[in-house]
């Protein structure tokens, strides 16, 4: 009898742990899962860029002036003049959606010049977009407090954050 009781207890425990995992898997693939957010219309977004207190850094923001929550990419696309490629995201990561509520804003920080740089390029403008499929908004160097041009070498951008202070802190963690 004792062997049967222990075997029954072991079987009961095994089933108890297996059922929640199975139920969770069924729920995750259920048709009631929320559909993905639509990408924000470029016309509904306001993009800003400004100089930062941090040397060689800029602050950027995106605001959703649309009536519904939508998605931008999890990090901004920042392109410098006619140089090849955008600023790289820190931390490294793939494109993905960032939820931007109606009337909501998100903030990122951009380091234009690697502190260890021994080379640099100078550009007269940069373009910032909330999604890689968007054309973005272009800012001239003078409007960013760099009348002699924007100094660039190995630029990086943070992911979007809920505040400019959080974006600045994230950039600080990834600076030389």
Secondary structure by P-SEA (a helix, b strand, c coil): caaaaaaaaaaaaaaaaaaaaaaaaaaaacccccccccccccccbbbbbbbcccccbbbbbccccccbbbbcccccccccccccccccccccccbbbbbbcccbbbbbbbbcccccccccccccbbbbbccccccccccccccccccccccccbbbbbcccccaaaaaaaaaaacc
